[in-house]
Amino acid sequence: MTRTKIELPDHLPFRTEIPIRITDLNYGGHVGNDALLSLIHEARVKYLNANGYKEMDFGGVGLIMSDVSIQFKLEIFYGDTVEVSVGAGDFTRAALDIYYNLKKKTDKGFLQVALAKTGMICYNYDLKKIVSIPDGIKERLTDISQI
């Protein structure tokens, strides 16, 4: 079986810290895959907000997730704080990928816990159709001086 392998861009300009809550844990006592996807969603919303966007107002259009890939590396436990680095790339006419590098703080520094990528499509919710990425978004999200 082929395993997911995510290649991150050279630079992920945005960073945020997210503490792990008791409700993020599964029956195995560590962060479950559903909770990890929620952490990624939280990081994406913070990244967009830092750039002046929202998922429902991405330069005048909405965003909808078309796909997600997660490469798990290490367990995360209650009390851990995860640092998530986020950036965008692979722009097409109507879509882009958002990349995530998740690391947890330890007494020995940061340890990588997961890599992720979400495929995001520009979408007009009123018309129920895919639309082009608004002008200026690619430049803003790829300009590392913006964040």
C-alpha positions in Angstrom: 0.0 0.0 0.0 1.3 3.4 -0.9 1.6 5.8 2.0 0.8 9.5 2.0 3.9 11.6 1.6 3.4 15.4 1.9 6.1 17.7 0.5 5.9 21.1 2.3 6.9 24.3 0.6 10.2 25.8 1.6 8.6 28.4 3.8 5.4 28.4 5.8 5.1 32.0 6.9 2.4 31.8 9.6 2.7 30.2 13.0 0.2 29.6 15.8 0.1 27.6 19.0 -2.8 25.4 19.9 -3.1 23.7 23.3 -4.4 20.2 23.4 -7.7 19.8 25.3 -8.9 16.7 27.1 -11.7 16.5 24.5 -9.1 16.1 21.7 -8.2 12.6 23.1 -9.5 9.3 21.8 -9.9 6.0 23.6 -6.1 5.4 23.0 -5.3 8.3 25.3 -3.8 10.5 22.5 -5.1 13.0 20.0 -7.5 11.2 17.6 -7.4 11.7 13.8 -10.7 13.6 13.9 -9.3 16.0 16.5 -6.1 16.5 14.5 -8.2 17.5 11.5 -10.0 20.0 13.8 -6.5 21.4 14.8 -5.7 21.9 11.2 -9.0 23.7 10.6 -8.3 26.0 13.5 -4.9 26.8 12.2 -6.3 27.5 8.7 -8.9 29.9 10.1 -6.2 31.8 12.0 -3.9 31.9 9.0 -6.7 33.3 6.8 -7.7 35.8 9.5 -4.1 37.0 9.8 -4.2 37.8 6.0 -7.6 39.6 6.3 -9.7 36.7 5.0 -12.4 34.3 6.2 -13.5 31.0 4.8 -16.8 32.6 3.8 -15.2 35.8 2.6 -12.1 34.9 0.7 -11.7 38.1 -1.3 -15.5 38.1 -2.0 -16.0 34.3 -2.5 -16.2 31.3 -0.2 -13.8 28.5 0.3 -14.7 24.8 0.5 -12.4 21.9 1.3 -12.1 19.4 -1.5 -9.6 17.1 0.0 -7.2 16.6 2.9 -4.1 14.5 3.5 -2.5 14.0 6.8 0.8 12.3 7.5 1.0 11.2 11.1 4.4 11.2 12.7 4.1 11.1 16.5 1.4 11.0 19.2 0.1 14.1 20.9 -1.2 14.0 24.5 -3.3 16.1 26.8 -1.3 19.1 28.0 0.9 19.3 24.9 1.0 22.5 23.0 1.2 22.2 19.2 2.9 24.8 17.0 1.3 24.8 13.6 3.1 26.5 10.7 0.9 27.3 7.7 1.3 28.5 4.1 -0.3 28.3 0.7 0.8 27.0 -2.7 -0.1 25.1 -5.8 -2.5 27.7 -7.0 -4.8 26.9 -10.0 -7.5 29.0 -11.6 -10.0 28.1 -8.8 -8.1 26.3 -6.1 -5.1 26.3 -3.9 -3.4 24.0 -1.3 -2.8 25.0 2.2 0.1 23.2 4.0 0.6 22.5 7.7 3.6 21.5 9.7 2.6 20.5 13.2 5.2 20.2 16.0 4.8 19.8 19.7 6.9 21.6 22.3 9.0 19.3 24.5 11.8 20.0 27.0 14.2 19.1 24.3 12.7 21.5 21.7 10.1 20.8 19.0 9.2 17.4 17.6 7.2 17.0 14.4 3.9 15.3 15.0 2.2 15.6 11.6 2.2 17.1 8.2 -1.0 18.0 6.4 -2.4 19.5 3.2 -5.9 20.7 2.4 -7.2 21.3 -1.1 -9.3 24.5 -1.0 -11.7 25.5 -3.8 -13.1 29.0 -4.3 -16.9 28.6 -4.3 -19.9 30.9 -4.7 -22.4 29.5 -2.1 -25.3 31.5 -3.5 -24.8 30.2 -7.1 -23.6 26.7 -5.9 -20.6 26.8 -8.2 -16.9 26.9 -8.4 -15.4 30.3 -9.2 -11.9 31.7 -9.9 -9.6 32.8 -7.2 -10.1 36.6 -6.7 -7.3 38.9 -7.9 -4.5 39.6 -5.5 -5.0 36.5 -3.2 -2.1 34.5 -4.6 0.3 37.4 -4.3 -0.8 38.1 -0.8 -0.6 34.6 0.5 2.8 33.9 -1.1 4.3 37.2 0.0 6.1 36.1 3.2 6.4 39.7 4.3 2.6 39.9 4.8 2.6 37.9 8.0 
